[in-house]
Amino acid sequence: MSAQVAPRPSADRRTSTIQKRASVLPKPSSIVIDPTVLIAQHAQLTGTHPITIGPNAVLHPHSKVSSAQAPVVIGEGAVIYEKAKIGVGIGDTEAESRRTSVALSPDMRDSPRGEGTVLGPNVVVETNATVEAAEIGEGSVVEVGAVLGKGSIVGKFCTICAACLVPANSHVPDFTVVYSSSERRTNITMQSRPELQHAKMIMHAKQIEIFKKLVPNNLAKWT
């Protein structure tokens, strides 16, 4: 006795014809993206304020940029890794920032910047980091799981080490390394040797070229 063949589902029941659920995430009021930007699949751009992304910036899969409370500007060559979060209000850091800000000297508080987040040229934000900072200077690196509180300012060629916290409204001077949660030192080698700064930027540019060869670009979704 031959086995019976199950009936083929009708066209209206096939999964290929079912419409995907529309996203409920708010769309930014305006998005200005340079055509050389790499935005990987599953990267998120949400919010109600403008988002601006400069030339050759890279947003890896599952990175999140939110302009829900203030504008976001991502500078030329900035790289945002997987699960990194950028934008004011995207992380719940206020309570933690208040607990740790007592360790700062008075001259490292009271950021003069207003609302919004600006990532300077060639900034790197690594996996699972949260950035609500007002500004990050050129060539600085925010390592895995680090948190930058609202209104903080990080200078150029700084390193915020893994899992460290920069409290809200604090200031990290140029060439500073933040380590061991809140300890700080100056990177004298990088500060005194401009050729090393230049070499670092060359290597960063080559890394972006590799990303563009390996990571599929979903830029068309946002333009």
C-alpha positions in Angstrom: 0.0 0.0 0.0 1.6 3.3 -1.1 2.0 6.1 1.4 -0.3 9.1 1.0 1.3 12.4 0.1 0.3 15.2 2.4 -1.6 18.0 0.6 0.5 21.1 -0.2 -0.5 24.1 1.8 -2.4 26.8 0.0 -0.5 30.0 -1.1 -2.1 32.1 1.6 -0.7 29.8 4.3 2.9 29.5 3.0 5.4 31.3 5.2 7.1 32.8 2.1 3.9 34.8 1.5 3.3 36.0 5.1 4.2 39.7 5.4 6.8 40.6 8.0 5.6 42.5 11.0 6.3 46.2 10.7 8.9 47.6 13.1 7.5 49.6 16.0 10.8 51.4 16.6 10.6 55.1 16.0 12.4 56.4 12.9 14.9 59.4 13.2 13.5 62.7 12.0 16.4 62.8 9.5 19.3 60.5 8.7 22.3 61.9 6.8 24.6 59.1 5.8 27.7 59.3 3.5 27.5 56.8 0.6 30.9 55.2 1.8 29.4 54.1 5.1 29.1 50.4 5.9 25.9 49.5 7.9 25.7 45.8 8.5 22.5 43.8 8.6 20.7 44.0 12.0 22.3 47.3 12.9 19.7 49.7 14.4 19.2 53.4 13.9 16.3 54.7 15.9 15.0 57.8 17.6 13.3 61.1 16.9 16.3 63.5 16.5 18.7 63.6 13.6 21.5 61.0 13.0 24.5 61.9 10.9 27.1 59.4 9.9 30.4 60.5 8.2 32.5 58.9 5.5 33.8 55.3 5.9 32.1 54.8 9.3 31.3 51.1 10.1 28.3 49.8 12.1 28.6 46.1 12.8 25.6 43.7 13.2 23.4 44.4 16.2 25.0 47.7 17.0 22.5 50.3 18.1 22.4 54.1 17.6 19.6 56.0 19.3 18.6 59.6 18.9 15.5 59.2 21.1 16.6 62.1 23.4 19.2 64.0 21.4 21.0 64.1 18.0 23.9 61.7 17.3 26.9 62.4 15.0 29.3 59.6 14.1 32.5 60.9 12.6 34.6 59.8 9.6 36.1 56.3 10.0 34.3 55.6 13.3 33.8 51.9 14.0 30.9 50.6 16.2 31.1 46.9 17.0 28.5 44.3 17.8 26.0 45.1 20.6 27.6 48.5 21.2 25.1 51.2 22.1 25.4 54.9 21.1 23.2 57.8 22.2 21.8 59.7 25.1 19.3 57.6 27.1 20.3 54.3 25.6 21.8 53.1 28.8 20.7 53.4 32.4 23.9 54.9 33.9 22.7 57.8 36.0 22.6 56.1 39.3 25.9 54.4 38.8 27.4 57.6 37.7 26.4 59.4 40.9 27.9 56.7 43.0 31.3 56.9 41.3 31.5 60.7 40.6 32.7 61.4 44.1 36.1 59.9 43.2 36.6 62.7 40.6 38.5 65.9 41.2 36.4 69.1 40.8 38.2 70.1 37.5 36.9 66.8 35.9 33.2 67.5 36.4 30.6 69.8 34.8 30.9 69.2 31.1 30.4 72.4 29.1 28.7 70.4 26.2 25.0 70.4 25.6 22.7 67.6 24.6 23.7 65.0 22.0 26.5 62.6 21.3 29.4 63.2 18.9 32.0 60.5 18.0 35.1 62.1 16.4 37.1 60.7 13.5 38.3 57.1 13.8 36.7 56.5 17.2 36.3 52.8 18.0 33.5 51.6 20.3 33.9 47.9 21.0 31.4 45.1 21.7 28.8 45.7 24.4 30.1 49.2 25.3 27.5 51.9 26.1 28.2 55.5 25.0 26.0 58.4 26.2 29.0 60.8 26.2 28.7 64.3 24.7 31.9 63.9 22.8 34.7 61.4 22.1 37.8 62.8 20.5 39.7 61.5 17.4 41.3 58.1 17.6 40.0 57.1 21.0 39.0 53.6 21.9 36.1 52.5 24.1 36.8 48.9 25.0 34.5 45.9 25.6 31.7 46.6 28.1 32.9 50.1 29.1 30.2 52.8 29.9 30.5 56.5 29.2 27.9 58.5 31.1 25.7 61.2 29.8 27.4 64.5 29.2 31.0 63.2 29.6 33.8 64.3 27.3 36.6 62.0 26.3 39.6 63.6 24.6 41.6 62.4 21.6 43.7 59.2 21.5 42.3 58.0 24.9 41.6 54.4 25.9 38.7 53.5 28.1 39.6 50.0 29.1 37.2 47.1 29.3 34.3 47.3 31.8 35.4 50.8 33.0 33.0 53.6 33.8 33.3 57.3 32.9 30.8 59.0 35.1 28.2 61.5 33.8 29.4 65.1 33.2 33.1 64.1 33.7 36.1 65.0 31.5 38.9 62.6 30.3 41.8 64.7 28.9 43.7 63.8 25.7 45.9 60.7 25.8 44.4 59.4 29.0 44.0 55.7 29.8 41.1 54.8 32.1 41.7 51.4 33.7 40.8 49.3 36.8 37.3 50.8 36.9 38.3 54.4 37.4 42.1 54.7 37.7 43.8 57.1 35.2 47.2 57.5 33.6 48.6 59.5 30.7 49.8 57.6 27.6 53.1 59.5 27.4 54.4 57.4 24.4 51.4 58.2 22.3 51.4 61.8 23.4 55.0 62.5 22.6 55.3 60.6 19.3 53.1 61.9 16.5 54.4 59.2 14.2 52.7 56.6 16.4 49.4 58.5 16.1 49.8 58.5 12.4 50.6 54.8 12.3 47.6 54.0 14.4 45.3 55.8 12.0 46.9 54.0 9.0 46.2 50.6 10.6 42.7 51.7 11.4 42.0 52.7 7.8 43.3 49.3 6.6 41.0 47.5 9.1 38.0 49.4 7.7 39.0 48.3 4.2 38.9 44.7 5.4 35.5 45.2 7.0 34.2 46.4 3.7 35.4 43.2 2.0 34.0 40.8 4.6 30.8 42.4 6.0 27.8 42.7 3.7 26.5 46.2 3.4 22.9 47.0 4.2 23.3 50.7 3.5 20.4 50.8 1.0 17.9 50.2 3.8 18.7 53.6 5.3 19.1 55.7 2.1 
